[in-house]
Amino acid sequence: MAYGLVIDPRGNPGGLLDVALEMALPFMKDGDFLVRAEGKHPYSNRSWWLEGSGRVSPFFGIPLVVLVDKDSASAAEIFAGILQAHGYAKVAG
């Protein structure tokens, strides 16, 4: 049984949006808003929600800290921001 978890993406300068979303899923609950991406054209604007599986993650609800630094970027920032915005994690760094 985990009493807490520290995730350390410090120094991770890259990554893709879909990877950041996949990383966040185990810590989220059904119906949570994940992220909105806006592009240059209106048809490129998209939003993502976690929906429908009815699953219960073993990680949901445990204390979580995500460490970041000046070199954390892209997917690491999105991942940390999603969890922080929902109050599921503290972000330190």
Phi, psi and omega in degrees: 000129180271137177261348179178168184214137174244125177250132188238086175267023178302140178078007179268103187270000186219194178127164183251156180303315183296329177290318177300318179295316178299321179294325183282334187307316182296346184256001187251169174241160181306138177092350180293140172283132181263300185196157173238130178248131180240133180248190181288333182248142182305326181287349178269355178285130181218153173233149179236136174234155173267122187215148158081348186280334183070010183285156173239116182282141176293344180268344184294128175094353177275150178301136187222135175234134175247123180270135177225161174214187183296342180261000175280126183211173171056242184298324179297319178292318180297313179303308180299318182294320178299311182293322179293317182299328179271355181079016181274343182214151167266141177251128182236136176140000000 
